[in-house]
Amino acid sequence: MKYFITVCMVCLFFTFSVSSQEKNSTHKVEKGETITQIAQKYKVTPQDIYQLNPDAQSGLKPNSVLLIPKSSVKKTVVIPAKTNSQAKTHLVIAKETLFGIEKKYGVSDEALKKANPFLEKDGLQIGQTLVIPSNAATKSSNATVKPSNTTVKPSSVKKEVVVYHEVLAKETKYSIAKKYGITIAELEKKNPEVVSNLPIGYKLIIKGNAPKVAKIAAITESKKETVKPFAVKIATTINYWNYEVKSKETLYSLSKMFGMSQEELIALNPTIAYGVTEGMILKVPSTVSMPQESKKEYSRLSKKSGNNDLKKIVLLMPFNMNTSEGDTINSTVIRLKKDKFLNMTLDFYAGAMSAIDSAKQLGLNIDVSVFDSQETKNASNIAAIIKENNLENADAIIGPFYQNNVEKTAELLTLNQVPVISPLSKDDAKPYANLYQTIPTITAIKNAMFDYMRSKEGNIVAVVDKKKESVIQYIKENQKDVRFSALNSNGTLSAENLKSLFVKDKINYVVMETANTSMINATIATMMSAMATYKVQLVILEPNETLDTDEINFVNLTKLKMMYPSMTRDNESAEALQFENSFRKINKIFPSTFATRGFDITFDTMMRLSQGKKYQETADTIATEQVDNKFEYYKKPEGGYTNKGVYILYYDTDLTIKVAN
């Protein structure tokens, strides 16, 4: 009888669904709206909206119009209630997880997702109303899955064909998704490890779920109680580290290093079920301690005795002489006054020439060629220069200046593995193995500051203005041990709370990020009043113009020894003064920041090539320091090299800026 009633209700449901298709309404998407919010507004499910608007699965665009079904959800919600009178509903609130809800109602992850299919696509979100299946339904569901010989589900999984794709150089998520006729969202859902990057050689799952089914099903039988909670944890964990597999590392050694079982590591990274290979990027929970990257020792390079092989270096400078042909002397003078980019180029070039002169005095056998790259932000004559001058045989190339052009140069010379050194770009570069970014990324600069504070075993507290959302997000995602000082309801600093976070017998670093004069003065006053009891030091992560105004007492900043990270320093050593005097003698002016950078990069490149090794070998093993810049290169997981050479500077009580030890 129950079976008869169920069949009748299902038939009635389909009748309502068909008749409702003719009664759709429309919704104009507003900026910031999500599919879940829209679904809740019209009392439908996200799947109902996706069914009528398949393009919405790739993302919502402001002002686009969606078709909204009027009655499908009402019938869908009623059916479970009638088929099982014991079914309940649950309204999701802040900080709840799938694991917590499942534990509260005693239902399995599979049963909950089966009753609420939108969880697979949208995940758990605040404000959702979940249908909670009864224990009886859960048990019957489990009983159906167990006999794999007779059930349709397991047999269909076994016959499912799994399609893989190995990522090649220059491929993108878009090109791969287009090749297989899927969306980027679908590709990332199958391969969550590539959400943040797309490593060359990575084995993508295009179709099927073989790794999950084959491995986890087998594990569940032997270690059901251990694996199941962990699997739920993976589904709800947001933060994780990326780890690049090193040479000779195995699944066993990795599991020991991370303090995880092999099954847990496979559940989080299904592709390693088929083998671990060097260069793979693994996702590891942020609660796991990552092995520290071994820091390079700084070395003072000198000419390698007995090595006098000729080295060929190329400078690609954006002089853009073609635009100045036919200019009069007056028009050239006017251009030099107005064109900041040209002035920067000439300063860098003057510094590079000074480095070449120093190399000659040291007896280095260097052949330097200079070419006008004739570049704008999106164009250059790089391809012609490389072809006409056989730059495939160069030992190193410095330039061009613009990111697009330096990436194009690296791409054209990637097969020959000619080092292409980007002198000025701050952008994240494409993963070409022969591309070296000399300017540290913003994240690397901030990380260096926190690494320094931890090396001093300090207690780190953050005072961050609510407007500094990017800084708040950075600290929460990358510096999880840092505590935030509470703000009052009106956004001002709570001095009492800040003091309560200080610890005796440790140096208390206060990371202050705000442009608000009142908050700055309140923070400084609170720290100054605590100096009698606690060791305190002020820290900023980014340049702050407000600190240079008359409203901020500079002397107080020196008393708190305000500290900050920087990619350059003010060097007053004998070597720095020698460079300055030599440059001024030739050019009749003091060297600018760009002139010093031109010297540092060019001289560093020549000294690395004089070691009897390839440039890449020195980048892998040696960190160097020139006049104002450090060069501490590390290979990026996705390809290429990034510079992590950062100075930690502080205001001293003698009103000078010094390098922290």
C-alpha positions, -999 to +999 in steps of 0.1 A: +000+000+000+028+024+009+045+016-025+012+024-043+009+058-025+045+067-033+040+059-070+009+080-071+026+110-054+056+108-079+032+108-108+013+138-093+046+156-088+056+152-125+021+165-135+026+196-114+062+201-128+051+200-164+022+224-159+044+248-140+068+253-169+045+277-186+044+299-155+080+312-152+089+347-140+120+367-146+147+381-123+173+408-131+206+399-115+221+426-092+258+431-085+270+407-057+240+384-058+245+346-057+224+318-071+215+307-036+202+341-026+180+343-057+167+308-051+158+316-015+140+348-026+117+329-050+115+298-028+131+275-054+163+255-055+195+265-073+190+234-095+156+247-106+172+279-118+201+262-135+177+239-154+161+269-171+193+290-173+222+265-180+246+294-188+243+306-151+264+276-140+295+295-153+287+325-131+262+353-128+266+386-146+250+418-133+219+430-152+215+396-169+179+382-168+171+348-153+140+327-158+125+317-124+102+287-121+071+295-099+060+263-083+086+235-088+102+238-054+069+238-036+061+204-051+096+192-046+096+200-009+062+185-003+071+151-018+097+141+007+074+152+035+046+130+022+068+100+014+082+100+049+063+117+076+093+116+099+114+139+076+126+171+092+141+204+080+171+224+093+179+261+087+217+265+082+232+292+105+267+308+107+297+285+115+277+252+109+294+224+090+280+194+071+298+172+096+281+189+126+247+187+110+251+151+101+263+142+136+234+162+152+207+143+133+226+110+130+225+108+092+252+099+067+269+123+043+255+104+013+219+104+027+220+142+034+233+151+000+208+127-017+180+146+001+195+179-008+212+176-042+221+213-044+248+206-017+270+189-043+271+221-065+267+250-041+281+235-009+267+245+026+256+281+028+240+302+055+203+305+052+197+272+033+169+250+044+179+213+044+156+183+043+168+159+070+160+123+060+149+100+088+172+073+103+150+047+087+155+062+052+192+064+059+194+027+070+175+015+040+197+036+018+228+020+033+213-014+030+207-009-007+243+001-014+260-028+004+251-058-018+273-047-048+263-079-067+226-070-071+224-032-070+224-011-101+246+017-086+278-002-080+277-019-114+272+014-132+302+029-114+324+000-124+315+003-160+321+041-160+349+051-183+374+075-167+390+101-190+423+117-181+443+146-196+479+154-188+486+192-188+510+204-214+531+236-215+511+267-225+477+250-219+451+268-199+420+257-180+399+274-207+416+256-236+413+222-219+377+227-209+369+238-245+387+207-259+365+183-239+333+204-241+330+211-204+330+243-183+360+255-162+338+251-131+332+214-140+369+209-146+378+225-112+351+204-094+366+172-108+401+185-099+400+208-068+438+208-067+440+230-098+417+258-086+447+280-077+471+269-104+476+245-133+509+227-131+525+213-162+524+175-162+494+173-139+470+145-146+435+159-148+403+139-144+380+149-172+352+123-168+344+098-141+353+095-104+374+063-105+401+075-079+375+083-053+353+052-058+381+027-061+402+039-032+377+053-006+353+024-011+381-001-002+393+020+027+359+024+042+355-014+047+388-017+068+389+017+085+353+030+083+353+050+115+387+066+109+382+077+073+346+088+073+349+118+096+381+129+077+362+127+044+335+150+058+363+173+070+377+176+035+344+187+021+341+215+046+377+227+049+383+260+032+420+267+039+449+245+029+485+246+019+500+237-015+530+214-014+553+206-043+565+169-043+603+167-042+626+142-058+625+107-043+595+115-021+569+087-019+533+083-006+547+067+025+573+094+032+548+122+025+522+107+049+548+105+076+560+140+070+525+155+072+514+132+101+485+118+080+475+083+069+481+074+033+443+070+029+437+105+042+462+120+018+447+101-011+412+112-002+424+148-004+445+142-035+429+114-055+454+115-084+482+102-062+464+069-059+481+062-093+516+072-081+536+101-067+558+120-092+582+149-087+566+183-092+530+173-083+511+198-063+494+183-032+466+199-012+473+196+026+450+209+054+462+242+069+462+225+103+492+204+092+527+219+098+544+224+065+581+216+062+600+249+061+617+259+029+654+258+035+668+294+034+698+301+011+729+314+026+740+348+012+774+346-006+797+373-018+806+363-054+840+368-069+855+358-102+860+320-104+897+314-108+906+296-140+872+304-156+876+330-184+850+316-209+833+344-229+797+350-216+771+367-238+746+390-220+719+409-238+701+441-226+666+448-241+659+484-233+627+503-244+644+534-258+618+536-286+642+555-308+618+550-338+594+575-321+621+602-318+635+601-353+634+635-368+630+652-334+648+685-330+670+692-299+642+712-283+616+685-289+640+658-274+646+680-243+608+684-239+603+647-243+629+639-216+611+663-192+577+648-198+584+611-205+589+594-171+592+560-186+620+571-209+638+587-179+634+555-159+648+535-189+678+559-193+686+557-155+685+519-155+707+518-186+732+542-170+734+519-139+738+489-162+767+506-180+784+513-147+781+476-138+797+466-171+826+490-164+830+474-130+831+439-146+858+450-170+879+462-141+875+428-125+887+411-157+854+393-164+851+381-200+817+394-208+802+404-242+773+427-238+748+436-266+722+463-262+690+464-283+661+488-285+631+466-277+607+494-290+581+483-266+548+495-254+526+477-228+513+452-254+538+454-283+575+451-291+599+440-318+613+412-296+606+384-320+626+401-348+655+409-325+658+373-313+656+359-349+681+384-365+707+382-337+706+345-327+698+353-291+691+316-286+728+314-278+728+341-251+738+332-216+713+356-201+689+383-212+680+413-190+646+428-201+623+438-216+605+460-191+568+454-196+554+421-182+538+410-215+570+415-234+592+398-209+569+368-209+569+367-247+607+367-247+608+338-222+583+319-243+604+323-275+635+312-257+620+285-235+633+256-256+668+269-254+664+276-217+680+311-220+675+329-187+652+359-191+655+383-162+626+406-156+640+438-141+610+459-131+577+441-134+558+434-101+531+412-117+528+375-112+545+359-142+534+331-164+551+298-155+580+297-180+609+277-165+635+302-178+618+334-164+633+351-133+612+378-115+637+401-097+611+421-078+596+402-049+558+398-049+537+417-024+528+385-006+565+375-004+573+409+011+546+405+038+555+369+045+591+380+051+579+404+078+560+376+096+588+351+092+612+376+109+588+382+139+584+345+144+622+340+143+623+363+173+596+342+190+574+373+192+538+376+202+520+390+171+489+412+174+471+429+145+453+463+146+436+465+113+410+491+101+378+475+088+384+492+054+416+472+050+397+440+038+426+427+017+450+428+047+425+411+070+420+384+044+457+379+039+464+375+077+435+351+082+446+329+052+483+330+056+491+340+092+467+320+113+484+324+146+480+362+146+454+376+169+433+406+159+427+434+184+390+441+188+375+473+176+347+493+192+312+493+176+321+527+159+353+512+144+377+528+168+405+509+187+397+493+220+428+501+240+418+477+268+415+448+244+449+456+228+467+456+261+450+424+272+466+406+242+502+416+253+524+389+268+552+394+293+587+381+287+581+383+249+584+410+224+549+421+214+547+430+177+517+452+169+510+450+131+491+483+124+473+487+091+451+518+089+452+553+072+430+567+099+449+593+119+428+588+151+434+550+151+471+554+144+475+578+174+453+556+196+475+526+188+507+545+194+494+559+227+483+525+239+517+510+231+536+539+247+516+535+279+524+497+280+562+501+275+568+502+312+554+467+316+558+450+282+583+449+253+564+463+223+574+472+187+552+488+160+551+471+126+535+481+093+532+459+062+527+485+035+538+521+029+516+545+049+514+581+038+495+592+069+526+584+090+545+612+071+520+639+081+524+665+109+496+649+128+518+619+137+547+624+161+578+610+143+597+607+176+571+583+189+576+561+158+613+559+166+606+551+203+585+522+192+612+513+166+586+510+138+595+481+116+586+473+080+596+451+050+612+465+019+627+452-013+655+478-011+677+495+016+697+527+021+733+514+019+762+535+033+789+508+031+822+515+014+812+495-017+780+515-020+798+548-017+823+536-043+795+529-068+778+563-060+810+582-066+818+564-098+783+569-111+783+606-102+817+611-119+805+598-152+769+610-152+773+642-131+743+633-109+736+610-080+722+576-090+684+572-087+666+541-075+663+529-110+700+535-118+710+516-087+687+488-097+702+487-132+736+483-116+725+456-091+707+434-116+734+437-144+764+432-120+746+403-102+740+386-135+776+389-147+790+377-114+767+346-114+778+337-149+815+340-139+811+311-114+817+284-140+780+274-138+748+282-157+727+310-144+700+285-133+724+266-112+735+297-093+698+307-088+691+272-072+720+274-048+732+310-042+716+341-027+734+374-033+733+410-021+744+440-042+742+477-034+705+481-025+689+448-037+689+412-026+685+383-051+673+351-033+656+331-061+633+301-055+617+279-081+579+283-082+557+251-081+541+261-114+574+271-131+599+299-132+617+317-104+606+344-079+629+366-057+623+364-020+652+387-011+635+412+014+650+436+039+635+442+073+640+479+082+632+499+114+633+534+127+661+537+153+661+561+182+689+581+165+664+590+138+679+568+112+666+538+093+685+506+098+684+469+087+671+446+114+694+417+123 
